[in-house]
Amino acid sequence: MVAPPNRGARLAEYFKRSKLVDWVWGDSGADLANNWDALQKKLATPRCQFAIIGGGKSDPDGRNRLIPGDDDFVITVEETKLAGVRDFAAIPSSHTVIMNNTTAREYTLRFLQHGYFVCESLRRPITPETDAGP
């Protein structure tokens, strides 16, 4: 998963009464902004091994002053997390270009080949026991 809003998106909530959500983010943004409670119930943790790459700035203030915490300008690093993930990484990138980020591409390929982003000993799994929640 690359920059997924696994825990919703606080930024979408700020604009839920705005036509901007429909125009910029389309149906997915509208679901995050207006229907998160219903949408969340339909989502499931993958049954296969999976990893998550979030974008951020490695700074508690993040990129976007409208949302607290490290963020990729649209989603916070915490909002990307999901218990059950085999490996997790936050890389310096903004949301709209993270899929073109060299590190994101390298991590994705390495995970598909080996099951980790960097190496087995540096995996950062998120388990229900270690998950601090939203």
C-alpha positions as CSV (number, residue, x, y, z in Angstrom):
1,M,0.0,0.0,0.0
2,V,1.3,3.4,-0.9
3,A,0.1,6.4,1.1
4,P,-3.3,4.7,2.0
5,P,-5.8,6.4,4.2
6,N,-6.2,3.3,6.4
7,R,-7.5,5.4,9.3
8,G,-9.4,8.0,7.3
9,A,-8.1,11.4,6.4
10,R,-8.5,14.3,8.7
11,L,-7.9,16.7,5.8
12,A,-10.9,15.3,4.0
13,E,-13.0,16.0,7.1
14,Y,-12.1,19.7,7.0
15,F,-13.5,20.0,3.5
16,K,-16.5,17.7,3.8
17,R,-19.0,20.4,3.1
18,S,-17.0,21.9,0.2
19,K,-17.5,21.2,-3.5
20,L,-13.7,21.1,-3.6
21,V,-13.7,17.6,-2.3
22,D,-15.9,16.4,-5.1
23,W,-13.9,18.3,-7.7
24,V,-10.4,17.5,-6.5
25,W,-10.7,14.1,-4.8
26,G,-13.7,12.7,-6.6
27,D,-15.7,9.8,-5.1
28,S,-12.9,8.5,-2.9
29,G,-12.5,11.9,-1.3
30,A,-16.2,12.2,-0.8
31,D,-16.2,8.8,0.9
32,L,-13.4,9.8,3.2
33,A,-15.0,13.1,4.0
34,N,-18.6,12.2,4.3
35,N,-18.9,8.4,4.7
36,W,-15.8,7.3,6.6
37,D,-17.7,5.4,9.3
38,A,-19.7,3.3,6.8
39,L,-16.7,2.9,4.5
40,Q,-14.4,1.7,7.3
41,K,-16.7,-1.1,8.2
42,K,-16.4,-2.5,4.6
43,L,-12.6,-2.5,4.6
44,A,-10.6,-5.5,5.6
45,T,-7.0,-6.2,6.5
46,P,-5.4,-8.1,3.6
47,R,-5.1,-11.9,4.1
48,C,-1.7,-11.9,2.3
49,Q,1.5,-10.4,3.4
50,F,1.5,-6.6,2.8
51,A,3.5,-3.5,3.5
52,I,2.8,0.2,3.8
53,I,4.8,3.1,2.6
54,G,3.7,6.5,3.9
55,G,4.9,9.9,3.0
56,G,6.1,12.5,5.4
57,K,8.8,14.9,6.3
58,S,10.2,13.2,9.4
59,D,9.0,16.3,11.3
60,P,6.2,16.4,13.9
61,D,4.9,19.5,12.2
62,G,4.6,17.8,8.8
63,R,4.0,19.5,5.5
64,N,0.4,20.7,6.0
65,R,-0.5,23.0,8.9
66,L,-4.1,22.0,8.7
67,I,-3.4,18.4,9.9
68,P,-1.4,17.7,13.0
69,G,1.6,15.4,12.8
70,D,4.0,14.3,10.1
71,D,2.2,14.1,6.8
72,D,2.5,14.0,3.1
73,F,0.4,17.1,2.7
74,V,-2.8,15.0,2.4
75,I,-2.6,12.1,4.9
76,T,-0.6,11.8,8.1
77,V,1.9,9.0,8.6
78,E,-0.4,7.7,11.4
79,E,-3.4,7.6,9.1
80,T,-1.6,5.2,6.8
81,K,-0.9,2.6,9.5
82,L,-2.8,-0.7,9.7
83,A,-2.2,-3.6,12.2
84,G,-1.1,-6.8,10.5
85,V,1.4,-5.1,8.1
86,R,4.7,-7.0,7.6
87,D,6.8,-3.9,7.1
88,F,6.2,-0.2,7.4
89,A,8.2,2.8,6.2
90,A,7.6,6.6,6.1
91,I,9.7,8.2,3.4
92,P,10.2,11.9,2.5
93,S,7.6,12.5,-0.1
94,S,4.4,14.3,-0.8
95,H,1.2,12.4,-1.5
96,T,0.7,13.1,-5.2
97,V,4.2,12.1,-6.3
98,I,5.0,9.3,-3.8
99,M,4.4,6.6,-6.5
100,N,7.2,8.1,-8.5
101,N,9.6,8.4,-5.6
102,T,12.8,6.3,-6.2
103,T,12.8,5.0,-2.6
104,A,9.1,4.0,-2.8
105,R,9.8,2.1,-6.0
106,E,12.9,0.3,-4.6
107,Y,11.1,-0.6,-1.4
108,T,8.1,-1.9,-3.3
109,L,10.3,-4.1,-5.5
110,R,12.3,-5.4,-2.5
111,F,9.2,-6.2,-0.6
112,L,7.7,-8.2,-3.5
113,Q,11.0,-10.1,-3.9
114,H,12.0,-10.6,-0.3
115,G,9.2,-9.6,2.1
116,Y,10.9,-6.5,3.6
117,F,11.9,-3.0,2.5
118,V,15.5,-2.9,3.7
119,C,16.4,-6.2,5.4
120,E,14.7,-8.8,7.6
121,S,16.2,-7.4,10.8
122,L,15.0,-3.9,10.1
123,R,11.4,-4.8,9.3
124,R,8.8,-2.6,11.1
125,P,5.7,-4.7,11.5
126,I,2.6,-3.3,13.1
127,T,0.8,-5.8,15.3
128,P,-2.4,-5.3,17.3
129,E,-0.2,-5.3,20.4
130,T,2.1,-2.6,19.0
131,D,-0.5,-0.5,17.3
132,A,-1.2,2.7,19.2
133,G,-4.4,3.4,17.1
134,P,-5.4,6.6,15.5
